Amino acid sequence: MRVLGRSVLFVAFAAPVVMAQAPQPKMGAPLSGLSAAELARFTQGKSDFQHTFQPAEGLGPTFNQASCASCHNNPVGGSGSIKVTRFGFYDPKGIGWDPLSSLGGSLLQLNTINIAIQEVVPPEANVTANRVTPSAMGDGLIEAIADADILVRETTPPNANISGRAHMVVPLETPGGAARVGRFGWKAQVATVLTFSGDASMNEIGFTNALVPNENAPNGNTALLALYDTVPDPEDQPNGQGQRFIDRITDFQRFLAAPPQTPRSGMAGEALFTSVGCADCHTPSYTTRNDPALESAIRNKVIRPYSDFLLHDMGTAADFIGDGAADIQELRTPPLWGVRVRDPMWHDGRVIGGTFEQRILGAVTQHAGILSESRPSALAFQALSLTDQRKVVAFLDSLGRAEFDINGDNVRDQIDLAAFRAAMNGGPYTPDSPEAVFDFDQDGDVDTTDLANFALVYEADCDGDGITDLQQVLSGFHGDTNGNYIPDICEYCQPDLGFAGAGTLRTSICGDVMTNWGDVATWDLYGAPANSGVLVALSPTASPMQYSATEFLVPTMPFTALVSFLVTDANGRIRLGFLGSSGPTVTWIIQAAAFNGTEIDLSNAIQFTLGQF
């Protein structure tokens, strides 16, 4: 058995590393830079967003889902796979589009609190279409884009094939006020997050509120509504703090971070994406308004949503549902941030399943629909070589990927950490390298600067103390004798036999298994007086013997060895590394003792098995 010196135990940072930029929030996280009060509003709003309504609270009487998060679930606040049905009547030679409002249109409420008022698509409808759930991530930032910055794409289109049109709408919260550029929903029919909250609360949940105070009559039947609508309207009443439900879920959506983009720039696929014309409608970036009325986390921020938020004629690939001033063949350009997790894709979910690459190729095929404005760019993409097409797909796969998340599961854990360690041995890397997810500063390598940023967002916390494992290794709080940046206590720990008694002295031996060549583990002792001597007894067997009223001496006497030269540090701790090897194994029983000022304090006993030379 060999003992390693302390100098090899830790990778420690003596002071915080100053970063030029902070890691991006992952999907589903709050915006960076929120105040404590704003973060509390985000958290409360998220709870309300996930709340499942009951009929006694105002659910229904007809509805689609009982909570916001039922649809926006990938992650909470993101896109989803649940579809709703729109219907109406279209007469190309007469009135044009009729949403059949008197028959409950254009949105079908699929569920009900009583089967007697179940809605159906009425026979008068000659058009029906599915709609999948769009994402609400980054909506506060989208709302903060100046109308003029969207309108300029309408008045000066990027090329002759494009004729995007702004959908001007009056927010529900300002009836009779000025129209604003719509930017949310498949038809750009909503201009503000609060309008969306009020509209969706009533139309999707059946929860009337100050903005939409009247219930939907089942298929327009007001007599049935009177029989089954038993909760007084508006059902959304202020809580004890004077906040309405629609205000609280608006807080959540406004403060919900935009999906990250990793790497942030430089991918060859983005240049190809632009060259074939995709960026003509999927406008990469905006800067939000520098309006003092906006929160600092939202104001004057550069964002990359990849949308012009305008309506475009999609030809045969449209939904053929009208909405206000939006024509039956027009659809809003959906933002592409977060696209990597969308399944299904397209407005009606017709592109579903398979790999991400297969879904993107399927969506491109839809863009190539007859008479669609996007047809020229879709055909230009399809004319690319397979290699270049895959570069574009790889770029799109970066939209929503969290930094340091090599497997793309939106969790930074030990799988990502192992791949990070492997990347530290190679390079140079380009933005198109898979390892680019680890190159935070995009300088072509993966080094300790990137590691320090990784520690800020790493999520594994094996001991559940609220401090991530990587932070504790880098600070030296936990031992890491094998140098894999995973605390030894998170790996294999030798059996703890107990018998520590009522004192504070504790010990453990954790790390590798110690029966293979090169295995290393940390012996960690803590809870002793500072700068004091410690005795350690070793025997091959255990024979617990009561030493005092509360403590037991465990190693069999006489001891094989009694180590007396160890001294604790200023924190009353000793940490040493052990190196094992292959071959026949031997088992030791190890127990420590310290003098606490009045009596001997015995630690727990550890059964320690290791290979021999």
VEXDREN-2710 file (C-alpha; in Angstrom, 1 decimal):
% VEXDREN-2710
k/r/px/py/pz
1/MET/0.0/0.0/0.0
2/ARG/1.4/3.4/-1.0
3/VAL/0.3/6.8/0.3
4/LEU/0.3/9.7/-2.1
5/GLY/1.3/13.2/-1.2
6/ARG/-1.3/15.9/-0.8
7/SER/0.0/17.8/-3.7
8/VAL/-1.6/15.4/-6.2
9/LEU/-5.0/15.4/-4.5
10/PHE/-6.7/18.5/-5.8
11/VAL/-7.1/20.8/-8.7
12/ALA/-7.9/24.0/-6.8
13/PHE/-8.5/27.5/-7.8
14/ALA/-7.1/30.0/-5.4
15/ALA/-9.5/32.8/-6.6
16/PRO/-12.6/33.0/-8.8
17/VAL/-11.8/33.2/-12.5
18/VAL/-13.1/36.4/-14.2
19/MET/-15.1/35.4/-17.2
20/ALA/-15.6/37.7/-20.3
21/GLN/-19.1/36.2/-20.8
22/ALA/-21.3/34.1/-18.6
23/PRO/-22.7/30.6/-19.7
24/GLN/-26.1/30.8/-21.4
25/PRO/-29.1/29.5/-19.4
26/LYS/-30.2/26.1/-20.6
27/MET/-33.7/25.6/-21.9
28/GLY/-36.3/26.0/-19.2
29/ALA/-34.1/28.2/-17.0
30/PRO/-34.8/31.8/-16.1
31/LEU/-33.1/34.7/-17.8
32/SER/-29.6/35.7/-16.5
33/GLY/-29.5/38.9/-14.5
34/LEU/-32.9/38.7/-12.8
35/SER/-33.2/40.4/-9.5
36/ALA/-34.1/38.4/-6.4
37/ALA/-37.7/39.7/-6.6
38/GLU/-37.9/38.9/-10.4
39/LEU/-36.6/35.4/-9.8
40/ALA/-39.2/34.9/-7.1
41/ARG/-41.9/36.0/-9.6
42/PHE/-40.5/33.6/-12.2
43/THR/-40.6/30.7/-9.7
44/GLN/-44.2/31.5/-8.6
45/GLY/-45.3/31.9/-12.2
46/LYS/-43.7/28.5/-13.1
47/SER/-45.7/26.9/-10.3
48/ASP/-48.9/28.4/-11.6
49/PHE/-48.0/27.4/-15.2
50/GLN/-47.8/23.8/-13.9
51/HIS/-51.0/24.0/-11.8
52/THR/-53.7/21.5/-12.8
53/PHE/-57.1/23.1/-12.6
54/GLN/-60.2/21.4/-11.2
55/PRO/-63.8/22.2/-12.3
56/ALA/-64.4/23.9/-8.9
57/GLU/-61.7/26.4/-9.7
58/GLY/-63.1/27.2/-13.1
59/LEU/-61.8/24.6/-15.4
60/GLY/-64.0/24.3/-18.5
61/PRO/-66.8/23.6/-19.0
62/THR/-65.1/22.9/-22.3
63/PHE/-61.3/23.0/-22.5
64/ASN/-58.3/21.4/-24.2
65/GLN/-55.9/20.8/-21.2
66/ALA/-56.1/21.4/-17.5
67/SER/-52.7/23.1/-17.2
68/CYS/-50.4/25.3/-19.3
69/ALA/-47.5/22.9/-18.8
70/SER/-49.5/20.0/-20.3
71/CYS/-48.9/21.5/-23.7
72/HIS/-45.8/23.5/-23.2
73/ASN/-43.7/20.6/-21.8
74/ASN/-40.4/20.2/-23.6
75/PRO/-39.2/21.5/-21.2
76/VAL/-41.8/23.4/-19.1
77/GLY/-42.5/26.5/-21.1
78/GLY/-41.1/25.0/-24.3
79/SER/-42.8/23.4/-27.3
80/GLY/-44.9/20.3/-27.1
81/SER/-46.4/17.4/-29.1
82/ILE/-50.1/17.9/-28.1
83/LYS/-52.2/19.0/-31.0
84/VAL/-55.4/21.1/-31.0
85/THR/-58.0/21.3/-33.8
86/ARG/-59.0/24.4/-35.8
87/PHE/-62.0/24.5/-38.1
88/GLY/-64.0/26.8/-40.2
89/PHE/-65.7/27.4/-43.5
90/TYR/-64.0/28.8/-46.6
91/ASP/-65.9/30.1/-49.6
92/PRO/-63.4/31.3/-52.3
93/LYS/-66.2/32.9/-54.4
94/GLY/-68.2/34.5/-51.6
95/ILE/-67.4/35.5/-48.0
96/GLY/-64.0/34.0/-48.0
97/TRP/-63.0/32.7/-44.5
98/ASP/-65.6/32.2/-41.8
99/PRO/-64.4/30.9/-38.4
100/LEU/-67.9/29.7/-37.6
101/SER/-67.8/31.5/-34.3
102/SER/-71.5/31.0/-33.7
103/LEU/-70.8/27.2/-33.7
104/GLY/-67.8/27.3/-31.4
105/GLY/-65.1/28.0/-33.9
106/SER/-62.4/28.3/-34.9
107/LEU/-60.9/26.4/-31.9
108/LEU/-62.3/23.0/-31.0
109/GLN/-62.2/22.4/-27.2
110/LEU/-61.6/18.7/-27.1
111/ASN/-62.3/18.0/-23.4
112/THR/-65.2/18.8/-21.1
113/ILE/-66.3/18.5/-17.5
114/ASN/-69.4/16.6/-18.7
115/ILE/-69.9/14.4/-21.7
116/ALA/-73.2/16.1/-22.3
117/ILE/-71.5/19.2/-23.6
118/GLN/-68.8/17.5/-25.7
119/GLU/-67.8/19.7/-28.7
120/VAL/-67.5/18.3/-32.2
121/VAL/-66.4/19.8/-35.5
122/PRO/-69.7/21.0/-36.9
123/PRO/-70.9/19.6/-40.3
124/GLU/-70.8/23.2/-41.7
125/ALA/-67.0/23.2/-41.5
126/ASN/-65.2/22.4/-44.7
127/VAL/-61.7/23.1/-43.4
128/THR/-60.0/21.5/-40.4
129/ALA/-56.3/21.7/-39.3
130/ASN/-54.2/20.5/-36.4
131/ARG/-51.9/22.9/-34.5
132/VAL/-48.9/21.8/-32.4
133/THR/-47.8/23.8/-29.4
134/PRO/-45.2/26.5/-30.0
135/SER/-42.5/27.3/-27.5
136/ALA/-42.8/30.2/-25.0
137/MET/-39.0/30.3/-24.3
138/GLY/-37.6/33.7/-24.8
139/ASP/-41.0/35.3/-25.2
140/GLY/-40.2/38.3/-23.0
141/LEU/-37.3/39.1/-25.2
142/ILE/-39.3/38.7/-28.4
143/GLU/-42.0/41.0/-26.9
144/ALA/-39.2/43.6/-26.4
145/ILE/-38.3/43.8/-30.1
146/ALA/-39.3/47.2/-31.4
147/ASP/-42.1/47.1/-33.9
148/ALA/-40.0/49.1/-36.3
149/ASP/-37.3/46.4/-36.3
150/ILE/-39.9/43.9/-37.5
151/LEU/-41.7/46.2/-39.9
152/VAL/-38.4/47.0/-41.8
153/ARG/-38.4/43.4/-43.1
154/GLU/-41.9/44.0/-44.5
155/THR/-41.0/47.3/-46.2
156/THR/-37.6/46.2/-47.5
157/PRO/-37.7/42.5/-48.1
158/PRO/-34.3/40.7/-48.5
159/ASN/-35.1/39.5/-52.0
160/ALA/-37.9/39.5/-54.6
161/ASN/-39.1/36.0/-53.6
162/ILE/-40.0/37.2/-50.1
163/SER/-43.1/39.3/-49.2
164/GLY/-43.5/39.0/-45.5
165/ARG/-46.4/40.9/-43.9
166/ALA/-46.8/42.1/-40.4
167/HIS/-50.0/41.1/-38.6
168/MET/-51.1/44.3/-36.8
169/VAL/-53.2/43.5/-33.7
170/VAL/-54.5/45.4/-30.7
171/PRO/-53.4/43.8/-27.4
172/LEU/-56.3/42.6/-25.2
173/GLU/-55.0/44.6/-22.3
174/THR/-55.3/47.9/-24.3
175/PRO/-58.7/47.7/-26.0
176/GLY/-59.2/50.6/-28.3
177/GLY/-55.5/51.4/-28.2
178/ALA/-52.9/51.3/-30.9
179/ALA/-52.2/48.2/-32.9
180/ARG/-48.8/46.5/-32.4
181/VAL/-46.9/44.0/-34.6
182/GLY/-48.1/40.5/-33.8
183/ARG/-45.3/38.1/-33.1
184/PHE/-46.7/35.1/-31.2
185/GLY/-48.8/32.2/-32.5
186/TRP/-48.9/30.4/-35.8
187/LYS/-50.6/33.4/-37.3
188/ALA/-48.7/36.1/-35.5
189/GLN/-52.1/36.9/-34.0
190/VAL/-50.7/38.0/-30.6
191/ALA/-48.5/40.9/-29.8
192/THR/-47.8/40.6/-26.0
193/VAL/-47.2/37.9/-23.5
194/LEU/-50.1/39.1/-21.3
195/THR/-52.5/38.8/-24.2
196/PHE/-51.3/35.3/-24.9
197/SER/-51.8/34.4/-21.2
198/GLY/-55.4/35.7/-21.1
199/ASP/-56.4/34.2/-24.4
200/ALA/-54.9/30.8/-23.8
201/SER/-56.2/30.6/-20.2
202/MET/-59.7/30.9/-21.4
203/ASN/-59.6/29.2/-24.8
204/GLU/-57.4/26.2/-23.7
205/ILE/-58.3/25.8/-20.1
206/GLY/-61.7/27.5/-19.9
207/PHE/-60.5/29.8/-17.2
208/THR/-62.1/33.2/-17.6
209/ASN/-60.1/36.3/-16.7
210/ALA/-60.1/40.1/-16.9
211/LEU/-59.0/40.0/-20.5
212/VAL/-61.3/37.3/-21.7
213/PRO/-64.2/37.3/-19.2
214/ASN/-66.8/35.2/-21.1
215/GLU/-66.9/31.4/-21.5
216/ASN/-67.0/29.6/-24.8
217/ALA/-70.4/28.1/-25.3
218/PRO/-70.2/24.5/-26.4
219/ASN/-70.5/24.6/-30.2
220/GLY/-72.2/28.0/-29.6
221/ASN/-75.0/26.5/-27.4
222/THR/-75.5/29.2/-24.7
223/ALA/-78.3/27.2/-23.0
224/LEU/-75.9/24.3/-22.4
225/LEU/-73.3/26.7/-21.1
226/ALA/-75.8/28.1/-18.6
227/LEU/-76.4/24.6/-17.3
228/TYR/-72.8/23.6/-16.7
229/ASP/-70.9/26.9/-16.1
230/THR/-71.3/27.1/-12.3
231/VAL/-68.3/29.2/-11.3
232/PRO/-68.9/33.0/-11.4
233/ASP/-66.9/34.9/-14.1
234/PRO/-64.2/36.0/-14.3
235/GLU/-62.8/33.0/-12.6
236/ASP/-59.3/34.4/-12.3
237/GLN/-59.4/36.4/-9.1
238/PRO/-56.4/38.1/-7.4
239/ASN/-54.5/36.1/-4.7
240/GLY/-53.6/37.5/-1.3
241/GLN/-50.9/39.6/-2.9
242/GLY/-53.3/41.1/-5.5
243/GLN/-51.9/39.1/-8.4
244/ARG/-54.0/37.4/-11.0
245/PHE/-53.2/34.0/-12.5
246/ILE/-52.6/35.5/-15.9
247/ASP/-50.2/38.0/-14.4
248/ARG/-48.2/35.3/-12.6
249/ILE/-47.9/33.0/-15.7
250/THR/-47.0/36.1/-17.7
251/ASP/-44.1/36.7/-15.3
252/PHE/-42.9/33.1/-15.9
253/GLN/-43.0/33.4/-19.7
254/ARG/-41.5/36.9/-19.8
255/PHE/-38.6/35.8/-17.6
256/LEU/-38.1/32.5/-19.3
257/ALA/-34.6/32.4/-21.0
258/ALA/-34.2/32.0/-24.7
259/PRO/-32.8/28.7/-25.8
260/PRO/-29.0/28.7/-25.9
261/GLN/-26.9/28.3/-29.0
262/THR/-23.8/26.2/-28.8
263/PRO/-21.3/27.0/-30.2
264/ARG/-22.4/30.7/-30.3
265/SER/-21.0/31.4/-33.7
266/GLY/-18.7/30.2/-36.5
267/MET/-20.4/27.0/-37.7
268/ALA/-20.0/26.3/-41.4
269/GLY/-23.7/25.3/-41.5
270/GLU/-24.9/28.7/-40.6
271/ALA/-23.1/30.3/-43.6
272/LEU/-24.7/27.7/-45.8
273/PHE/-28.1/28.3/-44.1
274/THR/-27.7/32.0/-45.1
275/SER/-26.4/31.3/-48.6
276/VAL/-29.4/29.2/-49.7
277/GLY/-31.8/31.9/-48.4
278/CYS/-33.1/30.4/-45.2
279/ALA/-32.1/33.5/-43.3
280/ASP/-34.2/35.6/-45.5
281/CYS/-37.2/34.7/-43.4
282/HIS/-35.4/33.2/-40.4
283/THR/-33.8/36.4/-39.5
284/PRO/-30.9/35.6/-37.1
285/SER/-30.7/38.4/-34.6
286/TYR/-32.3/41.5/-33.1
287/THR/-31.5/43.8/-30.2
288/THR/-34.3/44.4/-27.8
289/ARG/-35.5/47.9/-27.0
290/ASN/-33.4/50.1/-24.8
291/ASP/-36.5/51.1/-22.8
292/PRO/-36.1/52.1/-19.2
293/ALA/-39.5/50.6/-18.5
294/LEU/-38.1/47.1/-19.3
295/GLU/-36.3/45.0/-16.8
296/SER/-32.5/45.1/-17.1
297/ALA/-32.4/41.3/-17.9
298/ILE/-34.6/42.1/-21.0
299/ARG/-33.6/45.6/-22.0
300/ASN/-31.0/46.2/-24.8
301/LYS/-30.1/42.5/-25.3
302/VAL/-28.8/40.9/-28.5
303/ILE/-30.9/37.8/-29.2
304/ARG/-30.8/35.2/-32.0
305/PRO/-34.4/33.8/-32.5
306/TYR/-34.0/33.2/-36.3
307/SER/-37.4/34.6/-37.3
308/ASP/-38.8/37.7/-39.0
309/PHE/-42.1/37.3/-37.2
310/LEU/-43.9/38.1/-40.4
311/LEU/-46.7/36.2/-42.2
312/HIS/-45.7/34.5/-45.4
313/ASP/-47.7/32.7/-48.1
314/MET/-46.8/29.0/-47.7
315/GLY/-48.8/27.8/-50.7
316/THR/-49.9/24.2/-50.5
317/ALA/-48.0/23.7/-47.2
318/ALA/-50.3/26.2/-45.3
319/ASP/-53.0/25.3/-42.8
320/PHE/-55.9/27.1/-44.7
321/ILE/-57.2/28.6/-41.5
322/GLY/-57.8/32.3/-41.3
323/ASP/-57.2/34.4/-38.2
324/GLY/-58.0/38.1/-38.1
325/ALA/-56.1/39.7/-40.9
326/ALA/-54.0/36.6/-41.5
327/ASP/-55.0/34.8/-44.7
328/ILE/-55.6/31.1/-44.9
329/GLN/-52.3/30.4/-46.7
330/GLU/-50.2/32.7/-44.4
331/LEU/-48.1/31.4/-41.5
332/ARG/-45.7/33.3/-39.2
333/THR/-42.1/32.4/-39.5
334/PRO/-41.5/30.3/-36.4
335/PRO/-38.4/31.1/-34.4
336/LEU/-35.8/28.4/-34.8
337/TRP/-34.1/28.7/-31.4
338/GLY/-34.8/25.5/-29.6
339/VAL/-35.6/23.6/-32.8
340/ARG/-33.3/20.7/-31.9
341/VAL/-35.9/19.3/-29.4
342/ARG/-39.0/19.8/-31.5
343/ASP/-40.8/16.6/-32.4
344/PRO/-43.2/16.9/-34.2
345/MET/-42.4/19.8/-36.5
346/TRP/-44.4/22.0/-38.8
347/HIS/-47.6/23.8/-37.8
348/ASP/-49.7/20.7/-37.8
349/GLY/-47.1/18.2/-36.7
350/ARG/-47.0/16.4/-40.0
351/VAL/-43.2/16.0/-39.7
352/ILE/-42.8/13.6/-36.8
353/GLY/-40.4/11.0/-35.4
354/GLY/-37.1/9.7/-36.7
355/THR/-33.8/11.4/-36.1
356/PHE/-33.3/15.1/-35.9
357/GLU/-31.8/15.1/-39.4
358/GLN/-34.8/13.2/-40.8
359/ARG/-37.2/15.8/-39.3
360/ILE/-35.2/18.7/-40.6
361/LEU/-35.1/17.2/-44.1
362/GLY/-38.9/16.5/-43.8
363/ALA/-39.5/20.2/-42.9
364/VAL/-37.4/21.3/-45.8
365/THR/-39.6/19.2/-48.1
366/GLN/-42.6/21.1/-46.7
367/HIS/-40.9/24.4/-47.3
368/ALA/-40.7/23.4/-51.0
369/GLY/-44.5/23.3/-51.3
370/ILE/-46.0/24.6/-54.6
371/LEU/-46.5/28.4/-54.5
372/SER/-44.7/28.7/-51.2
373/GLU/-42.5/31.7/-50.7
374/SER/-39.9/29.4/-49.1
375/ARG/-39.8/27.1/-52.2
376/PRO/-36.7/28.7/-53.8
377/SER/-34.6/28.4/-50.6
378/ALA/-35.8/24.8/-50.0
379/LEU/-34.8/23.8/-53.5
380/ALA/-31.4/25.5/-53.0
381/PHE/-30.9/23.5/-49.9
382/GLN/-31.8/20.3/-51.6
383/ALA/-29.3/21.1/-54.3
384/LEU/-26.5/21.1/-51.8
385/SER/-24.2/18.1/-51.4
386/LEU/-25.2/15.6/-48.6
387/THR/-22.1/16.8/-46.7
388/ASP/-23.2/20.4/-46.9
389/GLN/-26.8/19.5/-46.0
390/ARG/-25.5/17.8/-42.9
391/LYS/-23.5/20.9/-42.0
392/VAL/-26.7/22.9/-42.0
393/VAL/-28.4/20.2/-39.9
394/ALA/-25.5/20.4/-37.4
395/PHE/-25.9/24.1/-37.2
396/LEU/-29.7/23.8/-36.5
397/ASP/-28.8/21.2/-33.9
398/SER/-26.9/23.9/-32.1
399/LEU/-30.1/25.9/-31.6
400/GLY/-31.1/24.9/-28.1
401/ARG/-28.0/22.9/-27.1
402/ALA/-26.6/23.9/-23.7
403/GLU/-23.0/24.6/-23.4
404/PHE/-20.9/21.5/-22.2
405/ASP/-23.9/19.2/-23.0
406/ILE/-22.2/16.7/-25.3
407/ASN/-25.1/14.2/-25.4
408/GLY/-27.8/17.0/-25.8
409/ASP/-30.1/15.8/-23.0
410/ASN/-30.2/19.3/-21.4
411/VAL/-28.4/18.1/-18.2
412/ARG/-24.7/18.7/-17.6
413/ASP/-23.6/15.6/-15.6
414/GLN/-20.9/13.0/-15.3
415/ILE/-21.4/11.8/-18.9
416/ASP/-20.6/15.3/-20.2
417/LEU/-17.7/15.6/-17.7
418/ALA/-16.1/12.4/-19.0
419/ALA/-16.3/13.7/-22.6
420/PHE/-14.9/17.0/-21.4
421/ARG/-11.8/15.3/-19.9
422/ALA/-11.2/13.4/-23.2
423/ALA/-11.5/16.7/-25.1
424/MET/-8.8/18.3/-23.0
425/ASN/-6.3/15.9/-24.5
426/GLY/-6.9/16.9/-28.1
427/GLY/-7.5/19.7/-30.6
428/PRO/-7.3/22.1/-32.1
429/TYR/-11.1/22.3/-32.4
430/THR/-13.3/24.3/-34.8
431/PRO/-16.9/25.4/-34.2
432/ASP/-17.9/22.4/-36.3
433/SER/-16.0/19.9/-34.0
434/PRO/-18.3/17.9/-31.6
435/GLU/-15.9/19.1/-28.9
436/ALA/-16.8/22.7/-29.6
437/VAL/-19.6/22.3/-27.0
438/PHE/-16.7/22.4/-24.4
439/ASP/-14.7/25.2/-26.0
440/PHE/-16.5/28.0/-24.1
441/ASP/-14.2/30.8/-25.1
442/GLN/-13.9/29.4/-28.7
443/ASP/-10.1/29.7/-28.7
444/GLY/-9.7/26.3/-30.3
445/ASP/-8.8/24.2/-27.3
446/VAL/-10.5/22.8/-24.1
447/ASP/-8.6/23.9/-21.1
448/THR/-8.9/25.1/-17.4
449/THR/-10.7/28.3/-18.4
450/ASP/-13.4/26.2/-20.0
451/LEU/-13.4/23.9/-17.0
452/ALA/-14.0/26.9/-14.7
453/ASN/-17.1/27.9/-16.8
454/PHE/-18.2/24.3/-16.8
455/ALA/-18.2/24.3/-13.0
456/LEU/-20.7/27.2/-13.0
457/VAL/-23.3/25.1/-14.8
458/TYR/-22.4/21.5/-13.8
459/GLU/-25.4/19.9/-12.2
460/ALA/-24.3/16.6/-10.5
461/ASP/-24.4/16.9/-6.7
462/CYS/-23.9/13.4/-5.3
463/ASP/-23.9/14.4/-1.6
464/GLY/-27.0/16.6/-2.0
465/ASP/-25.6/19.6/-0.2
466/GLY/-26.6/22.1/-2.9
467/ILE/-23.0/22.6/-4.2
468/THR/-22.2/20.9/-7.4
469/ASP/-19.5/18.1/-7.4
470/LEU/-17.3/19.9/-9.9
471/GLN/-17.3/23.1/-7.8
472/GLN/-16.3/21.1/-4.7
473/VAL/-13.4/19.4/-6.5
474/LEU/-12.1/22.6/-8.0
475/SER/-12.2/24.4/-4.7
476/GLY/-10.5/21.5/-2.9
477/PHE/-13.4/20.8/-0.6
478/HIS/-13.6/17.2/-1.8
479/GLY/-10.8/14.9/-2.7
480/ASP/-10.1/13.7/-6.3
481/THR/-7.1/11.5/-6.2
482/ASN/-7.8/9.9/-9.6
483/GLY/-8.0/13.3/-11.2
484/ASN/-11.3/12.7/-13.0
485/TYR/-13.0/15.8/-11.5
486/ILE/-15.5/13.6/-9.7
487/PRO/-15.3/13.7/-5.9
488/ASP/-14.0/10.5/-4.6
489/ILE/-16.9/10.3/-2.2
490/CYS/-19.2/10.1/-5.3
491/GLU/-17.5/7.0/-6.5
492/TYR/-16.8/3.7/-4.7
493/CYS/-16.5/3.9/-1.0
494/GLN/-15.0/1.2/1.1
495/PRO/-17.5/-0.4/3.6
496/ASP/-18.2/1.7/6.7
497/LEU/-18.5/-0.6/9.7
498/GLY/-19.8/2.2/12.0
499/PHE/-19.1/2.3/15.7
500/ALA/-18.2/6.0/15.7
501/GLY/-20.0/6.7/19.0
502/ALA/-21.1/10.1/20.1
503/GLY/-18.1/12.1/19.0
504/THR/-17.5/14.2/15.9
505/LEU/-14.6/12.3/14.3
506/ARG/-15.5/10.7/11.0
507/THR/-13.5/9.0/8.2
508/SER/-14.0/7.4/4.8
509/ILE/-12.0/5.9/2.0
510/CYS/-13.5/6.6/-1.4
511/GLY/-12.4/6.7/-5.1
512/ASP/-11.5/3.7/-7.2
513/VAL/-12.1/0.1/-6.2
514/MET/-8.4/-0.3/-5.3
515/THR/-8.0/-3.8/-6.7
516/ASN/-6.6/-2.8/-10.1
517/TRP/-3.2/-1.4/-11.1
518/GLY/-3.2/2.4/-10.8
519/ASP/-6.4/2.6/-8.7
520/VAL/-6.4/5.5/-6.3
521/ALA/-8.6/6.5/-3.4
522/THR/-8.8/9.3/-0.8
523/TRP/-8.7/8.6/2.9
524/ASP/-10.6/11.5/4.4
525/LEU/-10.7/12.3/8.1
526/TYR/-12.7/15.2/9.5
527/GLY/-14.3/16.4/12.7
528/ALA/-11.0/16.4/14.8
529/PRO/-9.6/19.4/16.6
530/ALA/-7.5/21.7/14.5
531/ASN/-3.7/21.2/14.2
532/SER/-3.8/18.2/16.5
533/GLY/-2.3/14.7/16.4
534/VAL/-4.4/11.7/15.2
535/LEU/-3.8/8.0/15.8
536/VAL/-4.8/5.4/13.2
537/ALA/-5.0/1.7/14.1
538/LEU/-4.9/-1.1/11.5
539/SER/-5.7/-4.8/11.8
540/PRO/-6.7/-7.4/9.3
541/THR/-9.8/-8.3/11.3
542/ALA/-12.5/-6.6/13.3
543/SER/-13.3/-7.4/17.0
544/PRO/-15.5/-4.6/18.3
545/MET/-14.7/-3.9/21.9
546/GLN/-16.4/-1.3/24.1
547/TYR/-13.9/1.4/24.9
548/SER/-16.2/3.8/26.7
549/ALA/-19.9/4.3/27.4
550/THR/-20.5/5.4/23.8
551/GLU/-17.5/4.2/21.8
552/PHE/-16.1/1.0/20.4
553/LEU/-12.6/0.1/19.4
554/VAL/-13.0/-2.1/16.3
555/PRO/-9.6/-3.3/14.9
556/THR/-8.5/-6.6/16.5
557/MET/-5.7/-6.1/19.1
558/PRO/-2.8/-6.3/19.0
559/PHE/-2.8/-3.9/16.1
560/THR/-0.8/-4.7/13.0
561/ALA/0.2/-1.0/12.8
562/LEU/-0.5/2.1/14.8
563/VAL/0.3/5.3/12.9
564/SER/1.0/8.3/15.2
565/PHE/2.6/11.0/13.0
566/LEU/-0.5/12.4/11.4
567/VAL/-1.6/16.0/12.2
568/THR/-4.9/17.6/11.2
569/ASP/-5.0/21.0/9.4
570/ALA/-6.6/24.2/10.5
571/ASN/-10.1/22.7/9.7
572/GLY/-9.5/19.6/11.8
573/ARG/-9.1/17.5/8.6
574/ILE/-6.6/15.1/7.1
575/ARG/-6.8/13.9/3.5
576/LEU/-4.4/11.4/1.9
577/GLY/-4.3/9.4/-1.3
578/PHE/-3.8/5.7/-1.5
579/LEU/-2.5/3.8/-4.5
580/GLY/-3.4/0.2/-5.0
581/SER/-2.4/-2.5/-7.5
582/SER/-3.5/-5.7/-9.0
583/GLY/-2.7/-9.1/-7.5
584/PRO/-3.8/-10.8/-4.3
585/THR/-6.0/-8.6/-2.2
586/VAL/-5.7/-7.9/1.5
587/THR/-8.3/-6.4/3.8
588/TRP/-7.6/-3.9/6.6
589/ILE/-9.8/-2.6/9.4
590/ILE/-8.9/1.1/9.9
591/GLN/-10.1/3.3/12.7
592/ALA/-8.8/6.7/13.9
593/ALA/-8.7/8.4/17.3
594/ALA/-8.2/12.0/18.4
595/PHE/-8.2/13.8/21.7
596/ASN/-11.0/16.4/21.9
597/GLY/-9.7/18.1/25.0
598/THR/-11.4/16.0/27.6
599/GLU/-11.4/12.4/26.2
600/ILE/-10.4/10.2/23.3
601/ASP/-12.9/10.5/20.4
602/LEU/-13.0/7.3/18.1
603/SER/-14.0/7.5/14.5
604/ASN/-16.1/5.0/12.6
605/ALA/-14.3/2.0/11.4
606/ILE/-13.6/1.3/7.6
607/GLN/-13.1/-2.1/6.0
608/PHE/-10.5/-1.4/3.3
609/THR/-9.7/-4.0/0.6
610/LEU/-6.9/-3.3/-1.9
611/GLY/-4.6/-5.2/-4.3
612/GLN/-1.0/-5.9/-3.5
613/PHE/2.2/-5.6/-5.5
END
